[in-house]
Amino acid sequence: MPVTPLQCLNPVIQALIAGCFTWAMTAAGASLAFAVTRLNQRLLDSALGLAAGVMIAVGFWGLLLPAVELSSSAGLPSWLPPAIGFALGGLFLRLVDRLLPHLHFGCPAVDSEGIRTAWRRNTLLTLAMTVHNIPEGLAIGVAFGAVACGEPAMFAGALVLALGIGIQNFPEGFAVSVPLRCMGVSRLWSFFWGQLSAVVEPVAAVIGAAVVILAQPVMPYALGFAAGAMIFVVIEEIVPEAQRCGHKDLVAGAFLVGFLLMTILDTALD
């Protein structure tokens, strides 16, 4: 495969660019607040189901499977580092979920989770999505950092992973901004809150790449960590929210489409 200009850049810069791309995809989804004035719940639930399918596929194809392969080549039990990282990723998100004030969509303000505060509803809603975007940014950073650690075959996988996260970020931006718009928030502020949730992704991507480059042995653990955190988000937040209005078959179908799409992208472009 010919060398692209992106491959000539420092992996940390690559991770930053990829993180900015996924942020831009969130902003593109959030921009629908300028055009939509009425929430189509079936469309929203389908979008969330699609995002969940993509994230599960990314967690396996882009993170856990490479972690297993790296562990095997390092002479470690192939399952051990990914399993440790996976468990720590889930525990980390669980801890953040318990401590950081946030609110899930469709819930009244009194049902906010984390430490009790007097923060406004919009802030709590945005924080919920921001927390869930951290592992996505870390996943991108770890994937590009692996290239700098002597794993050039990971570059194509890192691109596919960033593309997959970008695809699922579009409905996520839509899922934040459009409900806010339907709640009476202005178009501009709905867009602002929708895109704000993904600002953390470029930052997390840079951190993930830097950590892996500076401490190469943690790479399979870091990949497993990102996978565990992402799958925690899917099970704890995205799937329950998508099924809240009873569109279970629709959500399941969209989930399968998302998983299949990411599987095809990974196997065709890798």
C-alpha positions as a Markdown table, in Angstrom:
| # | Residue | x | y | z |
|---|---|---|---|---|
| 1 | Met | 0.0 | 0.0 | 0.0 |
| 2 | Pro | 1.5 | 3.4 | -1.0 |
| 3 | Val | 2.6 | 5.7 | 1.8 |
| 4 | Thr | 0.1 | 8.5 | 2.4 |
| 5 | Pro | 0.9 | 12.0 | 3.7 |
| 6 | Leu | -0.9 | 11.1 | 6.9 |
| 7 | Gln | 1.6 | 8.2 | 7.5 |
| 8 | Cys | 4.5 | 10.6 | 7.4 |
| 9 | Leu | 3.2 | 12.5 | 10.4 |
| 10 | Asn | 4.0 | 11.9 | 14.1 |
| 11 | Pro | 1.5 | 9.4 | 15.5 |
| 12 | Val | 0.4 | 11.8 | 18.1 |
| 13 | Ile | -0.5 | 14.3 | 15.3 |
| 14 | Gln | -2.2 | 11.5 | 13.5 |
| 15 | Ala | -4.3 | 10.8 | 16.6 |
| 16 | Leu | -5.1 | 14.5 | 16.9 |
| 17 | Ile | -6.3 | 14.7 | 13.3 |
| 18 | Ala | -8.4 | 11.5 | 13.7 |
| 19 | Gly | -9.9 | 12.9 | 17.0 |
| 20 | Cys | -10.8 | 16.1 | 15.2 |
| 21 | Phe | -12.4 | 14.1 | 12.5 |
| 22 | Thr | -14.7 | 12.3 | 14.9 |
| 23 | Trp | -15.5 | 15.6 | 16.7 |
| 24 | Ala | -16.4 | 17.1 | 13.3 |
| 25 | Met | -18.7 | 14.1 | 12.6 |
| 26 | Thr | -20.5 | 14.7 | 15.9 |
| 27 | Ala | -20.8 | 18.4 | 15.0 |
| 28 | Ala | -22.3 | 17.3 | 11.6 |
| 29 | Gly | -24.9 | 15.2 | 13.4 |
| 30 | Ala | -25.6 | 18.1 | 15.9 |
| 31 | Ser | -26.1 | 20.5 | 13.0 |
| 32 | Leu | -29.4 | 18.7 | 12.2 |
| 33 | Ala | -30.9 | 20.9 | 15.0 |
| 34 | Phe | -30.9 | 23.7 | 12.4 |
| 35 | Ala | -33.3 | 21.7 | 10.2 |
| 36 | Val | -35.4 | 19.5 | 12.5 |
| 37 | Thr | -38.1 | 21.0 | 14.6 |
| 38 | Arg | -39.9 | 17.7 | 15.6 |
| 39 | Leu | -38.3 | 14.6 | 17.1 |
| 40 | Asn | -38.9 | 11.4 | 15.2 |
| 41 | Gln | -38.5 | 8.9 | 18.0 |
| 42 | Arg | -38.2 | 5.9 | 15.6 |
| 43 | Leu | -35.4 | 7.6 | 13.7 |
| 44 | Leu | -33.6 | 8.5 | 16.9 |
| 45 | Asp | -33.8 | 5.0 | 18.3 |
| 46 | Ser | -32.6 | 3.6 | 15.0 |
| 47 | Ala | -29.7 | 6.0 | 15.0 |
| 48 | Leu | -28.7 | 4.9 | 18.5 |
| 49 | Gly | -29.0 | 1.2 | 17.6 |
| 50 | Leu | -26.8 | 1.8 | 14.6 |
| 51 | Ala | -24.2 | 3.6 | 16.8 |
| 52 | Ala | -24.3 | 0.7 | 19.3 |
| 53 | Gly | -23.6 | -1.8 | 16.6 |
| 54 | Val | -20.7 | 0.1 | 15.3 |
| 55 | Met | -19.2 | 0.6 | 18.8 |
| 56 | Ile | -19.4 | -3.1 | 19.6 |
| 57 | Ala | -17.8 | -4.0 | 16.3 |
| 58 | Val | -15.1 | -1.4 | 16.9 |
| 59 | Gly | -14.5 | -2.8 | 20.3 |
| 60 | Phe | -13.9 | -6.3 | 18.9 |
| 61 | Trp | -12.3 | -5.8 | 15.5 |
| 62 | Gly | -10.3 | -2.6 | 16.2 |
| 63 | Leu | -9.3 | -3.1 | 19.9 |
| 64 | Leu | -9.7 | -6.6 | 21.4 |
| 65 | Leu | -8.5 | -8.6 | 18.4 |
| 66 | Pro | -5.3 | -6.6 | 17.9 |
| 67 | Ala | -4.7 | -6.7 | 21.7 |
| 68 | Val | -4.9 | -10.5 | 21.6 |
| 69 | Glu | -2.5 | -10.6 | 18.6 |
| 70 | Leu | 0.0 | -8.3 | 20.3 |
| 71 | Ser | -0.1 | -10.3 | 23.5 |
| 72 | Ser | 0.7 | -13.5 | 21.6 |
| 73 | Ser | 3.6 | -11.9 | 19.8 |
| 74 | Ala | 5.0 | -10.7 | 23.1 |
| 75 | Gly | 5.1 | -14.2 | 24.6 |
| 76 | Leu | 2.3 | -13.5 | 27.0 |
| 77 | Pro | -0.9 | -15.5 | 27.4 |
| 78 | Ser | -3.0 | -14.1 | 24.5 |
| 79 | Trp | -6.0 | -13.5 | 26.7 |
| 80 | Leu | -4.5 | -12.0 | 29.8 |
| 81 | Pro | -3.5 | -8.4 | 28.9 |
| 82 | Pro | -6.8 | -7.8 | 26.9 |
| 83 | Ala | -8.8 | -9.3 | 29.8 |
| 84 | Ile | -7.1 | -7.1 | 32.4 |
| 85 | Gly | -7.4 | -4.0 | 30.3 |
| 86 | Phe | -11.1 | -4.8 | 29.5 |
| 87 | Ala | -12.0 | -5.2 | 33.1 |
| 88 | Leu | -10.2 | -2.0 | 34.1 |
| 89 | Gly | -11.9 | 0.0 | 31.3 |
| 90 | Gly | -15.3 | -1.1 | 32.5 |
| 91 | Leu | -14.5 | -0.4 | 36.1 |
| 92 | Phe | -13.1 | 3.1 | 35.2 |
| 93 | Leu | -16.3 | 4.1 | 33.4 |
| 94 | Arg | -18.4 | 2.7 | 36.3 |
| 95 | Leu | -16.4 | 4.9 | 38.7 |
| 96 | Val | -16.7 | 8.0 | 36.5 |
| 97 | Asp | -20.4 | 7.2 | 36.1 |
| 98 | Arg | -20.9 | 7.2 | 39.9 |
| 99 | Leu | -18.9 | 10.3 | 40.6 |
| 100 | Leu | -19.4 | 12.8 | 37.7 |
| 101 | Pro | -22.8 | 14.6 | 37.7 |
| 102 | His | -24.8 | 13.7 | 34.6 |
| 103 | Leu | -28.3 | 13.0 | 33.3 |
| 104 | His | -29.5 | 10.5 | 30.7 |
| 105 | Phe | -31.9 | 11.6 | 28.0 |
| 106 | Gly | -35.5 | 11.0 | 28.7 |
| 107 | Cys | -35.0 | 11.2 | 32.5 |
| 108 | Pro | -36.3 | 14.0 | 34.7 |
| 109 | Ala | -33.6 | 16.2 | 36.4 |
| 110 | Val | -34.3 | 14.6 | 39.7 |
| 111 | Asp | -32.9 | 11.3 | 38.3 |
| 112 | Ser | -29.4 | 12.8 | 37.6 |
| 113 | Glu | -26.6 | 10.5 | 38.5 |
| 114 | Gly | -23.2 | 11.1 | 40.2 |
| 115 | Ile | -22.5 | 13.7 | 42.9 |
| 116 | Arg | -25.6 | 15.9 | 43.4 |
| 117 | Thr | -25.2 | 19.5 | 42.0 |
| 118 | Ala | -27.3 | 22.5 | 41.0 |
| 119 | Trp | -26.0 | 22.3 | 37.5 |
| 120 | Arg | -28.5 | 23.0 | 34.7 |
| 121 | Arg | -30.2 | 20.1 | 32.8 |
| 122 | Asn | -28.4 | 20.9 | 29.5 |
| 123 | Thr | -25.0 | 20.7 | 31.3 |
| 124 | Leu | -25.9 | 17.4 | 32.9 |
| 125 | Leu | -27.1 | 15.9 | 29.6 |
| 126 | Thr | -23.9 | 17.1 | 27.8 |
| 127 | Leu | -21.7 | 15.6 | 30.5 |
| 128 | Ala | -23.3 | 12.2 | 30.1 |
| 129 | Met | -22.3 | 12.1 | 26.4 |
| 130 | Thr | -18.9 | 13.7 | 27.2 |
| 131 | Val | -18.1 | 10.9 | 29.6 |
| 132 | His | -19.0 | 8.3 | 26.9 |
| 133 | Asn | -16.8 | 10.0 | 24.3 |
| 134 | Ile | -13.6 | 9.6 | 26.4 |
| 135 | Pro | -13.0 | 5.9 | 25.6 |
| 136 | Glu | -13.6 | 6.6 | 21.9 |
| 137 | Gly | -10.8 | 9.2 | 21.9 |
| 138 | Leu | -8.6 | 6.9 | 23.9 |
| 139 | Ala | -9.2 | 4.1 | 21.4 |
| 140 | Ile | -8.1 | 6.3 | 18.5 |
| 141 | Gly | -5.0 | 7.4 | 20.3 |
| 142 | Val | -4.0 | 3.9 | 21.3 |
| 143 | Ala | -4.5 | 2.6 | 17.8 |
| 144 | Phe | -2.3 | 5.3 | 16.2 |
| 145 | Gly | 0.3 | 5.0 | 19.0 |
| 146 | Ala | 0.6 | 1.3 | 18.2 |
| 147 | Val | 2.0 | 2.3 | 14.8 |
| 148 | Ala | 4.8 | 4.2 | 16.4 |
| 149 | Cys | 5.6 | 1.1 | 18.6 |
| 150 | Gly | 6.7 | -0.9 | 15.6 |
| 151 | Glu | 3.2 | -2.1 | 14.5 |
| 152 | Pro | 2.9 | -0.6 | 11.0 |
| 153 | Ala | 0.1 | -3.0 | 10.1 |
| 154 | Met | -2.0 | -1.2 | 12.7 |
| 155 | Phe | -2.2 | 2.0 | 10.6 |
| 156 | Ala | -4.9 | 0.7 | 8.3 |
| 157 | Gly | -6.8 | -0.6 | 11.3 |
| 158 | Ala | -6.4 | 2.7 | 13.1 |
| 159 | Leu | -7.9 | 4.5 | 10.1 |
| 160 | Val | -10.8 | 2.1 | 10.0 |
| 161 | Leu | -11.4 | 2.5 | 13.7 |
| 162 | Ala | -11.4 | 6.3 | 13.4 |
| 163 | Leu | -13.8 | 6.0 | 10.5 |
| 164 | Gly | -16.1 | 3.7 | 12.4 |
| 165 | Ile | -16.2 | 6.0 | 15.5 |
| 166 | Gly | -16.9 | 8.9 | 13.2 |
| 167 | Ile | -19.8 | 7.1 | 11.6 |
| 168 | Gln | -21.4 | 6.4 | 15.0 |
| 169 | Asn | -20.7 | 9.9 | 16.2 |
| 170 | Phe | -23.0 | 11.4 | 13.6 |
| 171 | Pro | -26.1 | 9.8 | 15.2 |
| 172 | Glu | -24.8 | 10.6 | 18.6 |
| 173 | Gly | -24.6 | 14.3 | 17.8 |
| 174 | Phe | -28.1 | 14.1 | 16.4 |
| 175 | Ala | -29.2 | 12.3 | 19.6 |
| 176 | Val | -28.0 | 15.2 | 21.7 |
| 177 | Ser | -28.9 | 18.3 | 19.7 |
| 178 | Val | -32.3 | 17.4 | 18.3 |
| 179 | Pro | -34.0 | 16.4 | 21.6 |
| 180 | Leu | -32.7 | 19.7 | 23.1 |
| 181 | Arg | -34.2 | 21.6 | 20.1 |
| 182 | Cys | -37.5 | 19.8 | 20.7 |
| 183 | Met | -37.4 | 20.8 | 24.3 |
| 184 | Gly | -37.4 | 24.5 | 23.3 |
| 185 | Val | -33.7 | 25.2 | 23.3 |
| 186 | Ser | -32.6 | 27.5 | 20.4 |
| 187 | Arg | -31.1 | 26.0 | 17.3 |
| 188 | Leu | -27.7 | 27.5 | 17.9 |
| 189 | Trp | -27.5 | 26.4 | 21.5 |
| 190 | Ser | -28.8 | 22.9 | 20.6 |
| 191 | Phe | -26.0 | 22.6 | 18.1 |
| 192 | Phe | -23.5 | 24.0 | 20.6 |
| 193 | Trp | -24.4 | 21.5 | 23.3 |
| 194 | Gly | -24.5 | 18.6 | 20.7 |
| 195 | Gln | -21.0 | 19.2 | 19.4 |
| 196 | Leu | -19.5 | 20.1 | 22.8 |
| 197 | Ser | -19.9 | 16.5 | 24.0 |
| 198 | Ala | -17.2 | 15.4 | 21.5 |
| 199 | Val | -14.6 | 18.1 | 22.2 |
| 200 | Val | -12.9 | 15.7 | 24.6 |
| 201 | Glu | -12.1 | 13.2 | 21.8 |
| 202 | Pro | -9.1 | 14.9 | 20.3 |
| 203 | Val | -7.7 | 15.5 | 23.8 |
| 204 | Ala | -8.2 | 11.8 | 24.8 |
| 205 | Ala | -6.7 | 10.7 | 21.4 |
| 206 | Val | -3.5 | 12.6 | 22.1 |
| 207 | Ile | -3.3 | 11.3 | 25.6 |
| 208 | Gly | -3.9 | 7.7 | 24.4 |
| 209 | Ala | -1.2 | 7.9 | 21.7 |
| 210 | Ala | 1.3 | 9.5 | 24.1 |
| 211 | Val | 0.8 | 6.9 | 26.8 |
| 212 | Val | 1.3 | 4.0 | 24.4 |
| 213 | Ile | 4.4 | 5.5 | 22.8 |
| 214 | Leu | 6.0 | 6.3 | 26.2 |
| 215 | Ala | 5.1 | 3.0 | 27.7 |
| 216 | Gln | 5.0 | 0.4 | 24.9 |
| 217 | Pro | 4.4 | -2.7 | 27.1 |
| 218 | Val | 1.0 | -1.3 | 28.1 |
| 219 | Met | -0.3 | -1.4 | 24.5 |
| 220 | Pro | -2.4 | -4.6 | 24.7 |
| 221 | Tyr | -3.7 | -3.5 | 28.1 |
| 222 | Ala | -4.6 | 0.0 | 26.7 |
| 223 | Leu | -6.4 | -1.6 | 23.7 |
| 224 | Gly | -8.4 | -3.8 | 26.1 |
| 225 | Phe | -9.1 | -0.8 | 28.4 |
| 226 | Ala | -10.6 | 1.2 | 25.6 |
| 227 | Ala | -12.7 | -1.7 | 24.5 |
| 228 | Gly | -14.0 | -2.3 | 28.0 |
| 229 | Ala | -14.9 | 1.3 | 28.4 |
| 230 | Met | -16.7 | 1.5 | 25.0 |
| 231 | Ile | -18.7 | -1.6 | 25.6 |
| 232 | Phe | -19.7 | -0.4 | 29.1 |
| 233 | Val | -21.1 | 2.8 | 27.4 |
| 234 | Val | -23.1 | 0.7 | 24.9 |
| 235 | Ile | -24.7 | -1.6 | 27.5 |
| 236 | Glu | -25.2 | 1.0 | 30.3 |
| 237 | Glu | -26.4 | 4.0 | 28.2 |
| 238 | Ile | -27.0 | 3.6 | 24.5 |
| 239 | Val | -29.0 | 0.4 | 24.3 |
| 240 | Pro | -31.3 | 1.2 | 27.2 |
| 241 | Glu | -31.9 | 4.7 | 25.8 |
| 242 | Ala | -32.6 | 3.3 | 22.3 |
| 243 | Gln | -35.1 | 0.8 | 23.7 |
| 244 | Arg | -36.8 | 3.1 | 26.2 |
| 245 | Cys | -39.8 | 3.8 | 23.8 |
| 246 | Gly | -40.4 | 0.2 | 23.0 |
| 247 | His | -38.8 | 0.0 | 19.5 |
| 248 | Lys | -36.8 | -3.1 | 20.4 |
| 249 | Asp | -37.0 | -4.9 | 17.0 |
| 250 | Leu | -36.1 | -1.7 | 15.2 |
| 251 | Val | -33.2 | -1.1 | 17.4 |
| 252 | Ala | -32.0 | -4.7 | 17.0 |
| 253 | Gly | -32.1 | -4.4 | 13.3 |
| 254 | Ala | -30.2 | -1.1 | 13.3 |
| 255 | Phe | -27.7 | -2.7 | 15.7 |
| 256 | Leu | -27.0 | -5.5 | 13.2 |
| 257 | Val | -26.6 | -3.1 | 10.3 |
| 258 | Gly | -24.1 | -1.1 | 12.3 |
| 259 | Phe | -22.1 | -4.1 | 13.4 |
| 260 | Leu | -22.2 | -5.5 | 9.8 |
| 261 | Leu | -21.1 | -2.2 | 8.3 |
| 262 | Met | -18.1 | -1.9 | 10.6 |
| 263 | Thr | -17.2 | -5.6 | 10.0 |
| 264 | Ile | -17.2 | -5.1 | 6.3 |
| 265 | Leu | -15.1 | -1.9 | 6.6 |
| 266 | Asp | -12.6 | -3.5 | 8.8 |
| 267 | Thr | -12.1 | -6.6 | 6.6 |
| 268 | Ala | -12.2 | -4.8 | 3.3 |
| 269 | Leu | -9.9 | -1.8 | 4.1 |
| 270 | Asp | -7.5 | -3.4 | 6.6 |
